Amino acid sequence: QRRLTPDEKATLSAAASGMASTLKLVEEDREKSTLAHAVSINEQIVFENKELHDFFFGHIRWGEKHSLGVGSGFSIKTLELPMPLAFAFRFFAWWRLLEKLNAVGLSKSIPAQTAKIYESSAAIGAITIRGEQKEHFIDAGRTMQRVWLEATRLGLSMQLLAGISCLVQRIRAGEPDTISPRHVVMITDAYNKIAAACELDASSTIALLFRIGRSA
């Protein structure tokens, strides 16, 4: 996918200006690949953690009628899954079946597939904050809304990739009770790789991540 134009990047940056949060757009292939693979670890964890699995699949809407009927959640089309995987996703919603598939390596294979999707984006973006109080995260949310509205006006599409950034906050808050020690290590390692790719300094925190580009 072709990169964002200088005008598009300037418009998105202007949307975030004046806020306490900072917008970072990563476009270079090497850094974008690092981000894509680190962010994709979230999918493996979701497939291996029942609480996160049930939350995630509880918000998927399988068709337009389902979306309109429920009035919340997100369309399966948002994930841009290839047809075989999109079809299989309905079966992955059954935890007992998924456990058996994970035993033969399914969960470990998912990140490689989703990373390819994320890498195909024009850019991967991050909203960073200095401080981890409630008001900092509220500001990050407001910044995200402003950037997303401008992206929509420009005809660009966006998808949040907030799993790792949210999970690392859960760990830092001392609430990883439903996250296994192995997953704590995976989440922490992925976050550190994301922070390095975004050239984050020690006083900043990644509040939100997203991918952006042109879609059908």
Secondary structure, DSSP 8 states (H G I E B T S, - for coil): -----HHHHHHHHHHHTTSSSEEEEE-SHHHHHHHHHHHHHHHHHHHH-HHHHHHHHTTEE-SHHHHHHH--SEEGGGG---HHHHHHHHHHT-HHHHHHHHHTTHHHHHHHHHHHHHHTSSEEEEEEESS-SHHHHHHHHHHHHHHHHHHHHTT-EEEE--HHHHHHHHHHTT--TTS-HHHHHHHHHHHHHHHHHTT--TT-EEEEEEEEE---
